[in-house]
């Protein structure tokens, strides 16, 4: 049995803990490896190493750091196929989807390569007579990231490339369900010329998370996961005087207007609801059908959901792979049971899907509900699986209210041909990321990713310009050089003349 350890100080490091977790191949249901679950002692060791490495790394010029990142980018590109297959083998998503998620992570590395430009400060000559003032951004120290199972490459790469480019050192605690991709990325970063100790991977569970929160030498924590855990991390990091960004859950609505291009809307919803088996924080899990579009929308969706090609991620014919674990599969099926009990109409039932030769795999087919109402649990709670709920609204105002009244505010979309409707929706919807005829409005790396309401705890979004601000602290200097002119003490608030 393969044993996955930690990556600390530039090498594979065996942890002190005897606790392990099982890593599965979701396509077959078989255990592929065991992962060592770090103790507090293991995490503290990694922090000690990262703290020591920070001294020299933070003194490297931004240009030097950028050149290491350029080499890292090149090595990721050379190892695309291997990294993609690692993602498929432990998460289960289909090959092209895994490859696409790796690309979205690589785009952040490309953005971070521009760090010499991104760290340029501001300068004002003569804010007062012979007095100049300027601002600079400096690194924080040791930073940490806690990332989810659904994007084992992309989400970590939304964090550590920018943090490291800014001059920090970094400790990544990936999901224990699919840790191998992070280990491979750490090896490639070292090969790119990153000094040992600058980037470390500590595998673990709640004990490692709590150790990150409590360690006084960690200056900032980035998190992506469920809302209850995001809130827990946000509150406890604040108590321990850490900077924190904690991205939580979602219940993304796609508003479908009567004037839309129906084929475009249906195809967009199919990819957004069932891509990656719905295991995305940006998945569109609620379709708000406005007026007379409801019946044709449900009819067209049902045909496509029934014809979904489901199979192993490495099968080129597969459109949707398995869910990540048996426990998560049962949880998603349980939500379908709840929806039926609550009175929603199950148009397509994928709970009993079995694949010949893969009977032990964690598969289910796509599920489609109609006549879902806002008081149902399947509407209010994040299911994180291939379940799409159709809610019917009589008009645009009711649809907008549904979106704005929900506790989550991660992403939303609207399909319409009308420019006034699209503009009004973008202006008035209380959601952090908005798509107009775009089903999954994930911002590019040179913008920033983040929701509103209970989808983001903290003041700053992740990656992009917000990421640079999060991983640096502002310093403003005001200076005047002696001129030989004597002056008397002043006992009033200084003002500039």
PANU-446877 format. One line per 2 residues: their letters; for each residue x, y, z of C-alpha. Coordinates in Angstrom, 3 decimals. Example, Ala and Ser with C-alpha at 12.3 -4.5 7.8 and 13.67 -1.06 7.14 Angstrom:
BEGIN
as	12.300/-4.500/7.800 | 13.670/-1.060/7.140;
This chain:
BEGIN
xx	0.000/0.000/0.000 | 1.352/3.430/-0.979;
xx	1.907/5.764/1.973 | 1.593/9.526/1.428;
xx	3.623/11.547/3.927 | 4.396/15.288/4.093;
xx	6.660/17.646/2.132 | 8.674/19.745/4.568;
xx	11.950/21.606/4.037 | 12.246/20.427/0.445;
xx	11.862/16.687/1.060 | 9.359/13.947/1.787;
xx	9.054/13.798/5.564 | 7.470/11.081/7.664;
xx	5.187/12.447/10.343 | 5.235/11.635/14.046;
xx	1.568/10.632/14.079 | 0.468/7.033/13.641;
xx	-2.959/8.139/12.442 | -3.735/7.594/8.770;
xx	-6.566/8.194/6.367 | -7.653/6.190/3.336;
xx	-7.430/7.615/-0.172 | -9.794/5.984/-2.676;
xx	-10.017/5.656/-6.408 | -13.640/6.822/-6.784;
xx	-14.039/5.042/-10.128 | -13.427/1.595/-8.638;
xx	-14.124/2.159/-4.960 | -10.717/0.665/-4.111;
xx	-8.248/2.099/-1.610 | -5.294/3.498/-3.563;
xx	-3.129/4.730/-0.688 | -2.943/5.723/2.947;
xx	-2.177/9.304/3.950 | -0.379/10.202/7.152;
xx	-2.504/12.577/9.256 | -0.262/15.186/10.842;
xx	-0.040/15.823/14.552 | 0.297/19.284/16.045;
xx	3.993/18.521/16.411 | 4.298/17.884/12.663;
xx	2.567/21.155/11.805 | 4.684/23.121/14.260;
xx	7.825/21.617/12.716 | 6.737/22.803/9.278;
xx	6.070/26.297/10.647 | 9.519/26.400/12.228;
xx	11.078/25.475/8.886 | 8.962/28.029/6.996;
xx	9.757/30.765/9.517 | 13.479/30.173/9.064;
xx	13.163/30.150/5.263 | 11.210/33.425/5.310;
xx	14.245/35.451/6.361 | 16.180/34.822/3.169;
xx	13.208/34.375/0.786 | 11.636/37.714/1.722;
xx	14.945/39.428/0.891 | 15.002/38.027/-2.642;
xx	14.073/40.582/-5.247 | 10.600/40.359/-6.805;
xx	12.347/39.723/-10.119 | 14.193/36.711/-8.673;
xx	10.933/35.316/-7.312 | 9.221/35.874/-10.655;
xx	11.908/33.888/-12.473 | 11.358/30.924/-10.148;
xx	7.637/31.159/-10.863 | 8.272/31.246/-14.614;
xx	10.247/28.009/-14.271 | 7.462/26.504/-12.123;
xx	4.962/27.392/-14.851 | 7.139/25.651/-17.436;
xx	7.386/22.489/-15.330 | 3.614/22.365/-14.771;
xx	3.119/22.552/-18.529 | 5.616/19.717/-19.065;
xx	3.810/17.564/-16.483 | 0.230/18.405/-17.489;
xx	-0.807/14.859/-18.287 | 0.630/13.364/-15.106;
xx	-0.922/16.035/-12.885 | -4.288/15.659/-14.610;
xx	-4.287/11.889/-14.159 | -3.423/12.287/-10.472;
xx	-6.487/14.518/-10.051 | -8.718/12.024/-11.877;
xx	-7.400/9.068/-9.881 | -8.202/10.583/-6.471;
xx	-11.113/12.943/-7.152 | -12.908/11.142/-9.966;
xx	-13.725/14.039/-12.294 | -13.343/13.409/-16.020;
xx	-9.965/14.012/-17.649 | -10.827/17.186/-19.606;
xx	-12.492/18.746/-16.570 | -9.452/17.950/-14.429;
xx	-7.192/19.398/-17.112 | -9.317/22.542/-17.249;
xx	-9.121/23.012/-13.489 | -5.333/22.662/-13.653;
xx	-5.289/25.349/-16.330 | -7.271/27.725/-14.104;
xx	-4.658/27.175/-11.405 | -1.814/27.728/-13.847;
xx	-3.336/31.078/-14.801 | -2.715/32.263/-11.226;
xx	0.935/31.225/-11.532 | 1.080/33.280/-14.741;
xx	-0.458/36.244/-12.914 | 2.039/35.861/-10.053;
xx	4.910/35.974/-12.564 | 4.107/39.684/-12.876;
xx	4.871/40.325/-9.209 | 7.534/43.017/-9.858;
xx	4.796/45.162/-11.396 | 2.167/44.159/-8.841;
xx	4.311/45.189/-5.848 | 5.073/48.684/-7.116;
xx	4.002/51.228/-4.518 | 2.959/54.880/-4.712;
xx	5.079/58.018/-4.355 | 4.153/61.635/-3.758;
xx	6.802/64.336/-3.905 | 6.324/67.352/-1.638;
xx	3.314/66.302/0.420 | 4.634/69.206/2.459;
xx	7.549/71.566/1.947 | 10.582/69.350/1.248;
xx	8.643/66.361/2.599 | 8.039/63.250/0.470;
xx	5.755/60.301/1.153 | 5.524/56.839/-0.351;
xx	3.914/53.486/0.287 | 5.229/49.964/-0.134;
xx	3.794/46.485/0.342 | 5.820/43.965/2.336;
xx	5.301/40.223/3.026 | 3.559/38.958/6.142;
xx	5.708/35.957/7.054 | 4.444/32.371/7.249;
xx	1.066/31.899/5.545 | -1.135/28.802/5.434;
xx	-3.802/27.421/3.130 | -6.510/24.869/3.925;
xx	-8.091/23.546/0.737 | -11.024/21.286/-0.247;
xx	-11.198/17.979/-2.107 | -13.056/19.224/-5.169;
xx	-10.136/21.096/-6.767 | -6.866/19.517/-5.590;
xx	-4.786/21.634/-8.008 | -6.758/24.779/-8.760;
xx	-7.705/26.014/-5.290 | -4.233/25.530/-3.729;
xx	-2.809/27.336/-6.761 | -5.191/30.226/-6.091;
xx	-3.236/30.725/-2.855 | 0.401/29.710/-2.665;
xx	1.828/31.165/-5.935 | 0.737/34.699/-5.012;
xx	1.719/34.353/-1.350 | 5.178/33.089/-2.283;
xx	5.622/35.656/-5.064 | 4.936/38.378/-2.478;
xx	7.853/37.084/-0.383 | 6.024/34.895/2.129;
xx	6.587/31.254/2.913 | 3.646/28.878/2.786;
xx	2.210/25.771/4.416 | -0.521/23.961/2.499;
xx	-2.944/21.595/4.228 | -4.776/19.941/1.312;
xx	-7.800/17.697/1.628 | -6.867/14.301/2.997;
xx	-9.206/12.789/0.393 | -6.931/13.666/-2.565;
xx	-3.502/14.865/-1.377 | -1.189/13.557/-4.114;
xx	-1.501/16.476/-6.519 | -0.281/18.934/-3.886;
xx	2.732/16.725/-3.181 | 3.619/16.655/-6.878;
xx	3.282/20.428/-7.166 | 5.651/20.848/-4.217;
xx	8.242/18.658/-5.927 | 7.944/20.654/-9.149;
xx	8.289/23.961/-7.306 | 11.493/22.723/-5.677;
xx	12.770/21.618/-9.097 | 11.997/25.121/-10.378;
xx	14.529/26.558/-7.952 | 12.356/27.408/-4.961;
xx	14.520/27.185/-1.810 | 13.651/24.375/0.632;
xx	11.201/25.407/3.327 | 9.465/28.118/1.307;
xx	6.614/25.801/0.263 | 5.578/22.928/2.532;
xx	2.699/20.440/2.379 | 1.307/19.033/5.627;
xx	-1.386/16.398/5.183 | -3.948/16.039/7.910;
xx	-7.423/16.505/9.292 | -8.969/18.682/12.014;
xx	-5.944/18.324/14.288 | -3.739/19.928/11.637;
xx	-6.340/22.651/11.008 | -6.534/23.517/14.709;
xx	-2.741/23.523/14.899 | -2.650/26.061/12.060;
xx	-5.183/28.242/13.851 | -3.312/28.160/17.167;
xx	0.268/28.516/15.928 | 1.360/32.063/16.722;
xx	3.942/32.175/13.932 | 1.359/31.812/11.148;
xx	0.374/35.317/10.069 | -2.430/34.587/7.599;
xx	-4.772/31.736/6.709 | -6.679/31.133/3.467;
xx	-9.516/28.613/3.421 | -12.014/27.217/0.928;
xx	-14.706/24.773/2.047 | -18.130/24.585/3.665;
xx	-19.732/27.542/5.431 | -19.738/26.037/8.966;
xx	-15.997/25.324/8.746 | -15.293/28.684/7.075;
xx	-17.039/30.441/9.973 | -15.130/28.322/12.507;
xx	-11.788/29.161/10.899 | -12.654/32.841/10.504;
xx	-13.688/33.269/14.125 | -10.808/31.313/15.627;
xx	-8.124/32.819/13.398 | -9.378/36.257/14.447;
xx	-9.109/35.238/18.105 | -5.513/34.263/17.419;
xx	-4.808/37.612/15.702 | -4.378/36.216/12.201;
xx	-5.374/37.707/8.894 | -7.963/35.382/7.345;
xx	-9.987/34.842/4.200 | -12.451/31.969/4.497;
xx	-14.582/31.051/1.495 | -17.659/29.030/2.357;
xx	-20.581/27.279/0.711 | -22.912/28.215/-2.098;
xx	-26.333/27.714/-3.585 | -25.892/29.311/-6.974;
xx	-29.016/30.351/-8.878 | -29.332/30.540/-12.649;
xx	-32.232/32.776/-13.680 | -33.726/31.710/-17.021;
xx	-35.832/34.447/-18.630 | -38.610/33.744/-21.168;
xx	-36.726/35.591/-23.944 | -33.487/33.613/-23.584;
xx	-31.836/31.351/-26.136 | -33.243/28.131/-24.660;
xx	-30.605/25.823/-26.127 | -27.865/28.058/-24.753;
xx	-29.487/28.099/-21.320 | -30.029/24.325/-21.228;
xx	-26.498/23.535/-22.351 | -25.090/26.042/-19.890;
xx	-27.070/24.531/-17.033 | -26.053/20.999/-17.954;
xx	-22.362/21.794/-17.706 | -22.755/24.001/-14.654;
xx	-24.985/21.595/-12.693 | -23.512/18.214/-13.623;
xx	-19.908/18.992/-14.522 | -17.531/17.526/-11.926;
xx	-20.611/15.657/-10.583 | -21.823/18.937/-9.108;
xx	-18.859/19.030/-6.711 | -18.080/22.690/-7.362;
xx	-18.677/25.755/-5.216 | -19.650/27.493/-8.465;
xx	-22.053/24.755/-9.603 | -25.461/26.054/-10.664;
xx	-27.696/23.976/-8.413 | -30.892/26.063/-8.757;
xx	-32.542/27.033/-12.034 | -35.081/29.816/-11.554;
xx	-37.507/29.456/-14.466 | -39.364/32.694/-15.080;
xx	-42.902/32.561/-16.472 | -43.694/30.511/-19.562;
xx	-40.102/29.253/-20.009 | -40.525/26.720/-17.157;
xx	-42.197/23.830/-19.007 | -39.904/23.844/-22.094;
xx	-36.857/24.296/-19.859 | -37.709/21.243/-17.738;
xx	-38.593/19.186/-20.815 | -35.292/19.942/-22.568;
xx	-33.252/19.496/-19.397 | -34.801/16.117/-18.594;
xx	-33.825/14.688/-21.991 | -30.213/15.757/-21.571;
xx	-29.946/14.627/-17.948 | -31.269/11.181/-18.886;
xx	-28.661/10.889/-21.634 | -25.664/11.922/-19.518;
xx	-22.685/9.664/-20.213 | -21.372/8.625/-16.822;
xx	-18.231/6.601/-16.303 | -14.594/6.587/-15.183;
xx	-12.787/9.876/-15.544 | -10.175/8.500/-17.935;
xx	-12.828/7.218/-20.347 | -12.980/9.857/-23.107;
xx	-16.711/9.198/-23.575 | -17.532/10.102/-19.977;
xx	-19.228/13.437/-19.343 | -19.515/12.930/-15.592;
xx	-17.454/10.781/-13.260 | -18.093/9.369/-9.783;
xx	-18.402/11.286/-6.527 | -15.334/11.527/-4.339;
xx	-16.226/9.028/-1.571 | -18.891/6.514/-0.662;
xx	-19.892/8.667/2.328 | -20.422/11.698/0.129;
xx	-22.378/9.614/-2.370 | -24.762/8.482/0.359;
xx	-25.122/12.058/1.616 | -26.137/13.303/-1.849;
xx	-28.597/10.432/-2.304 | -30.021/11.303/1.093;
xx	-30.790/14.820/-0.107 | -32.736/13.369/-3.032;
xx	-34.778/11.347/-0.532 | -35.395/14.530/1.457;
xx	-36.563/16.384/-1.662 | -39.146/13.701/-2.392;
xx	-40.430/13.790/1.185 | -40.696/17.574/0.992;
xx	-42.969/17.328/-2.044 | -40.671/18.285/-4.897;
xx	-41.260/16.444/-8.181 | -38.312/14.235/-9.165;
xx	-38.226/14.364/-12.968 | -35.000/12.377/-13.388;
xx	-33.799/9.949/-10.693 | -30.130/8.940/-10.884;
xx	-29.828/7.266/-7.497 | -29.821/3.674/-8.726;
xx	-27.193/3.931/-11.444 | -24.882/0.919/-11.697;
xx	-21.994/0.600/-14.136 | -20.969/-2.850/-15.299;
xx	-17.435/-3.542/-14.146 | -17.507/-0.583/-11.763;
xx	-20.178/-1.718/-9.332 | -18.079/-0.647/-6.334;
xx	-17.433/2.837/-7.726 | -19.074/5.907/-6.221;
xx	-21.448/6.657/-9.088 | -24.883/8.133/-9.353;
xx	-26.744/9.592/-12.286 | -27.914/13.145/-12.662;
xx	-31.048/14.114/-10.727 | -33.533/16.796/-11.752;
xx	-36.223/18.236/-9.469 | -39.120/20.464/-10.528;
xx	-41.577/22.510/-8.432 | -39.008/23.111/-5.710;
xx	-39.967/25.835/-3.239 | -37.828/28.133/-1.134;
xx	-38.841/26.498/2.169 | -37.406/23.090/1.169;
xx	-34.047/21.869/2.474 | -32.945/20.875/-1.025;
xx	-33.331/24.558/-1.917 | -31.767/26.038/1.192;
xx	-28.787/23.712/1.753 | -25.702/23.009/-0.326;
xx	-25.949/19.457/-1.715 | -22.625/19.418/-3.592;
xx	-23.680/16.707/-6.011 | -25.341/16.208/-9.424;
xx	-28.748/17.489/-8.319 | -30.451/20.405/-10.096;
xx	-33.566/22.013/-8.618 | -35.990/24.013/-10.767;
xx	-37.851/26.762/-8.959 | -40.662/28.548/-10.815;
xx	-41.022/32.331/-10.558 | -43.867/34.347/-12.049;
xx	-41.677/37.297/-13.097 | -38.214/38.857/-12.976;
xx	-38.808/40.621/-9.636 | -39.711/37.366/-7.904;
xx	-36.649/35.660/-9.416 | -34.354/38.466/-8.225;
xx	-35.827/38.272/-4.731 | -35.178/34.525/-4.573;
xx	-31.508/35.073/-5.375 | -31.090/38.008/-2.993;
xx	-32.934/36.421/-0.082 | -30.801/33.274/0.017;
xx	-28.173/33.076/2.767 | -25.396/32.250/0.297;
xx	-24.015/34.763/-2.171 | -21.257/33.053/-4.111;
xx	-22.196/33.104/-7.807 | -25.241/33.582/-10.010;
xx	-26.168/33.796/-13.692 | -28.966/35.034/-15.872;
xx	-29.864/33.929/-19.400 | -31.644/36.624/-21.395;
xx	-31.526/38.432/-24.734 | -32.605/41.711/-23.155;
xx	-29.808/44.155/-22.302 | -31.895/46.106/-19.784;
xx	-32.701/42.922/-17.861 | -29.090/41.799/-17.875;
xx	-27.837/45.185/-16.713 | -30.472/45.462/-13.999;
xx	-29.640/41.981/-12.735 | -25.897/42.680/-12.609;
xx	-26.489/45.922/-10.705 | -29.097/44.768/-8.223;
xx	-28.236/41.172/-7.411 | -26.531/40.717/-4.013;
xx	-23.984/38.154/-5.155 | -20.213/38.341/-5.468;
xx	-19.783/36.857/-8.958 | -22.328/37.359/-11.731;
xx	-22.664/35.856/-15.209 | -24.830/37.165/-18.040;
xx	-25.365/34.281/-20.470 | -22.308/32.754/-18.766;
xx	-23.191/29.688/-16.658 | -20.095/29.573/-14.413;
xx	-18.834/33.123/-13.836 | -15.428/32.294/-12.306;
xx	-13.211/35.395/-12.672 | -9.892/35.111/-14.457;
xx	-6.688/35.132/-12.404 | -6.086/38.846/-12.940;
xx	-9.429/39.599/-11.292 | -10.411/38.163/-7.888;
xx	-12.698/35.329/-6.735 | -15.094/35.727/-3.835;
xx	-18.725/35.676/-2.828 | -20.916/37.713/-0.501;
xx	-22.992/36.972/2.579 | -22.261/33.546/4.120;
xx	-20.104/32.508/1.165 | -17.106/34.585/2.264;
xx	-15.850/35.439/5.744 | -13.188/38.120/5.677;
xx	-12.638/41.380/3.851 | -10.721/40.237/0.782;
xx	-11.364/37.819/-2.044 | -8.886/35.234/-3.266;
xx	-6.207/35.515/-6.012 | -5.838/38.467/-8.381;
xx	-5.233/41.992/-7.023 | -7.131/41.157/-3.820;
xx	-4.761/38.236/-3.274 | -1.711/40.493/-3.497;
xx	-3.265/42.829/-0.921 | -4.157/39.924/1.360;
xx	-0.629/38.471/1.376 | 1.113/41.816/1.982;
xx	0.918/44.588/4.548 | 1.014/48.272/3.674;
xx	3.771/50.523/4.952 | 3.758/54.301/4.363;
xx	6.930/56.358/4.809 | 7.079/60.149/5.187;
xx	10.541/61.742/5.090 | 12.327/65.070/5.297;
xx	16.104/65.438/5.187 | 17.913/67.994/7.416;
xx	18.359/71.337/5.693 | 20.448/73.064/8.322;
xx	17.545/75.283/9.299 | 16.807/75.115/13.004;
xx	13.216/74.739/14.141 | 11.421/74.836/17.468;
xx	9.439/71.947/18.951 | 5.794/71.807/17.873;
xx	3.156/70.564/20.303 | 0.247/70.460/17.922;
xx	-0.937/67.803/15.435 | 1.564/68.093/12.556;
xx	0.168/69.472/9.310 | 1.917/69.930/6.014;
x	2.589/73.382/4.551;
